[in-house]
Amino acid sequence: FLIRDQYSGQVIHLELAVKFYLYSPGGASRGGLADWIGPNPDDDLAKKITHLKARQLPLTTCATTAAVLKQRGLPPPDVSVALIRGYLFSPLTTKIIPGPMVEADHLQGRWLHAWQLERLDSVRTKTTFDVMAKDSWLDPNPSVGQSFARARRQVLDLLAHTGEPVLVAARKKHQEGAASRYFVVPDDWPGPARAPLY
């Protein structure tokens, strides 16, 4: 995006990414932000930051971009900024603190393998659930109304049919505000090359 700050007048090149990362340490050669991997295990937070810094942010400094901006009557940016939003998911039984590069109040949830679904038993009695469509993953206030049994069936059916992780929202009955998020992944996720420790 190219935006103008109405107060300073600066033109800002904004690279915006919306991502979901799950904590899964991958052995001695990894660590830090590289242990936060995407539902597609080929993606990780360290790679995303490197790509933003090395490839996307410098785009506005190349001659081709300058020519396109000039041709369209747009000013060159005074500054380039990257912003990553989304959720970080800790394993179901362990809360992970991602480190100083991540804001302390980041959006967060938990992840679990399909075989661990029954572990949600402790929250299910007074809780309703929603299996979220991908285009609703950022919905701050999802409608939750399914029983645990119905949501569990839907999650297992989706995993069997697509093999892709499923996002579930949960909220205590009659509770207002944000819903808890649970990313349910196939039992073989993230794959043999990155067997998780949880």
C-alpha positions as CSV (number, residue, x, y, z in Angstrom):
1,F,0.0,0.0,0.0
2,L,1.0,3.6,-0.5
3,I,-0.6,5.9,2.0
4,R,-0.1,9.6,3.0
5,D,0.0,10.4,6.7
6,Q,-2.4,13.3,7.1
7,Y,-0.5,14.8,10.0
8,S,3.1,14.6,8.9
9,G,2.5,14.6,5.1
10,Q,4.9,11.7,4.8
11,V,4.2,9.1,2.0
12,I,4.4,5.6,3.6
13,H,5.0,2.4,1.7
14,L,3.1,-0.2,3.9
15,E,3.7,-3.9,3.4
16,L,0.9,-5.7,5.3
17,A,0.8,-9.4,6.0
18,V,-1.9,-11.4,7.8
19,K,-0.4,-14.7,9.0
20,F,-1.2,-17.6,11.4
21,Y,1.8,-19.3,13.0
22,L,1.9,-22.4,15.3
23,Y,4.8,-23.0,17.7
24,S,6.6,-26.3,16.7
25,P,10.3,-26.4,17.5
26,G,12.2,-28.2,14.7
27,G,15.4,-29.3,16.3
28,A,18.8,-27.8,17.1
29,S,19.3,-26.0,13.8
30,R,16.2,-23.9,14.3
31,G,15.1,-21.6,17.1
32,G,13.5,-18.3,17.9
33,L,11.0,-17.1,15.3
34,A,11.7,-20.0,13.0
35,D,9.9,-22.3,15.4
36,W,6.7,-20.5,14.6
37,I,5.5,-22.2,11.5
38,G,2.4,-21.8,9.3
39,P,-0.3,-24.3,8.8
40,N,1.8,-25.0,5.7
41,P,5.0,-26.1,7.5
42,D,7.2,-24.6,4.7
43,D,6.4,-21.2,6.0
44,D,7.7,-19.7,9.2
45,L,7.8,-16.4,10.9
46,A,11.6,-15.9,10.6
47,K,11.3,-16.5,6.8
48,K,8.4,-14.1,6.5
49,I,10.3,-11.3,8.3
50,T,13.4,-11.9,6.2
51,H,11.3,-11.8,3.0
52,L,9.7,-8.6,4.1
53,K,13.0,-6.9,4.9
54,A,15.0,-8.3,2.0
55,R,12.5,-8.3,-0.8
56,Q,9.3,-6.5,-0.2
57,L,10.3,-3.3,1.7
58,P,13.2,-2.5,-0.8
59,L,10.8,-2.7,-3.8
60,T,10.1,1.1,-3.7
61,T,13.8,1.9,-4.0
62,C,14.3,0.2,-7.4
63,A,14.2,2.1,-10.7
64,T,11.3,0.1,-12.2
65,T,9.0,0.9,-9.2
66,A,10.0,4.6,-9.3
67,A,9.1,4.7,-13.0
68,V,5.7,3.1,-12.4
69,L,4.9,5.5,-9.5
70,K,5.9,8.5,-11.7
71,Q,3.8,7.2,-14.6
72,R,0.8,6.9,-12.4
73,G,1.3,10.3,-10.8
74,L,2.1,8.9,-7.4
75,P,4.8,10.3,-5.1
76,P,7.8,8.1,-4.1
77,P,7.5,7.0,-0.4
78,D,9.5,8.7,2.3
79,V,9.5,5.6,4.4
80,S,8.8,1.9,4.1
81,V,7.1,0.0,7.0
82,A,6.1,-3.7,7.4
83,L,3.2,-4.8,9.6
84,I,2.4,-8.4,10.3
85,R,-1.0,-9.2,12.0
86,G,-2.7,-12.5,12.7
87,Y,-2.4,-15.1,15.5
88,L,0.3,-17.1,17.2
89,F,-0.8,-20.5,18.4
90,S,0.9,-22.2,21.3
91,P,0.6,-26.0,21.8
92,L,-2.6,-26.9,23.7
93,T,-0.8,-27.6,27.0
94,T,2.0,-25.1,26.9
95,K,2.0,-21.3,26.6
96,I,5.0,-20.1,24.6
97,I,6.3,-16.5,24.8
98,P,7.6,-15.7,21.3
99,G,10.3,-13.1,22.3
100,P,11.0,-9.4,22.0
101,M,10.2,-9.0,18.3
102,V,6.5,-9.8,19.0
103,E,4.2,-7.5,20.8
104,A,3.2,-8.8,24.2
105,D,-0.5,-8.3,23.5
106,H,-0.4,-10.2,20.2
107,L,-3.5,-12.2,19.2
108,Q,-3.0,-15.8,20.3
109,G,-4.6,-19.2,20.6
110,R,-3.8,-22.8,21.0
111,W,-3.1,-25.6,18.5
112,L,-3.7,-29.3,18.8
113,H,-3.6,-32.5,16.8
114,A,-6.9,-34.1,15.8
115,W,-6.2,-37.0,18.3
116,Q,-6.1,-34.4,21.1
117,L,-9.6,-33.1,20.4
118,E,-11.0,-34.9,23.5
119,R,-8.6,-32.7,25.6
120,L,-11.0,-29.9,25.0
121,D,-13.4,-31.9,27.2
122,S,-12.5,-29.7,30.2
123,V,-13.9,-26.6,28.5
124,R,-16.8,-28.1,26.5
125,T,-19.5,-28.4,29.1
126,K,-20.3,-24.7,29.3
127,T,-18.9,-23.7,26.0
128,T,-20.2,-23.4,22.5
129,F,-18.0,-23.8,19.4
130,D,-17.8,-22.7,15.7
131,V,-15.7,-24.2,13.0
132,M,-14.6,-21.1,11.1
133,A,-14.4,-20.7,7.4
134,K,-11.0,-19.5,6.2
135,D,-12.4,-16.1,5.1
136,S,-13.6,-15.6,8.7
137,W,-10.4,-16.5,10.6
138,L,-9.9,-12.8,11.6
139,D,-13.5,-12.3,12.7
140,P,-13.1,-10.7,16.1
141,N,-16.5,-11.9,17.3
142,P,-17.4,-15.2,15.5
143,S,-20.8,-16.6,16.1
144,V,-20.4,-19.7,18.3
145,G,-23.4,-21.9,18.9
146,Q,-22.4,-25.5,18.1
147,S,-22.1,-28.2,20.7
148,F,-18.7,-29.8,21.2
149,A,-19.9,-33.1,19.6
150,R,-21.1,-31.3,16.4
151,A,-18.0,-29.2,16.1
152,R,-15.8,-32.3,16.7
153,R,-17.6,-34.2,13.9
154,Q,-17.3,-31.3,11.5
155,V,-13.6,-30.8,12.3
156,L,-12.8,-34.5,11.8
157,D,-14.8,-34.6,8.5
158,L,-12.9,-31.5,7.2
159,L,-9.6,-33.0,8.1
160,A,-10.4,-36.3,6.5
161,H,-11.7,-34.6,3.3
162,T,-9.2,-31.7,2.9
163,G,-6.2,-32.7,5.0
164,E,-5.9,-29.0,5.9
165,P,-5.8,-27.5,9.4
166,V,-9.2,-26.2,10.8
167,L,-9.7,-23.2,13.0
168,V,-12.3,-23.5,15.8
169,A,-13.6,-20.7,18.0
170,A,-14.9,-21.4,21.5
171,R,-16.7,-19.2,24.0
172,K,-18.3,-19.8,27.3
173,K,-22.1,-19.7,27.1
174,H,-23.5,-16.2,27.7
175,Q,-20.0,-14.7,27.6
176,E,-19.4,-11.5,25.7
177,G,-16.1,-10.6,24.0
178,A,-13.4,-12.4,22.1
179,A,-13.7,-16.2,21.6
180,S,-10.8,-18.5,22.2
181,R,-9.1,-19.9,19.1
182,Y,-8.0,-23.5,18.6
183,F,-6.1,-24.6,15.4
184,V,-6.7,-28.3,14.9
185,V,-4.1,-29.9,12.6
186,P,-3.9,-33.4,11.1
187,D,-2.3,-36.0,13.2
188,D,0.8,-36.1,10.9
189,W,1.3,-32.4,10.9
190,P,3.9,-30.9,10.5
191,G,5.3,-33.9,8.8
192,P,8.2,-36.2,9.4
193,A,10.9,-33.6,8.7
194,R,9.5,-31.4,11.6
195,A,8.1,-33.7,14.1
196,P,6.8,-31.5,17.0
197,L,7.7,-32.1,20.6
198,Y,4.1,-31.8,21.8
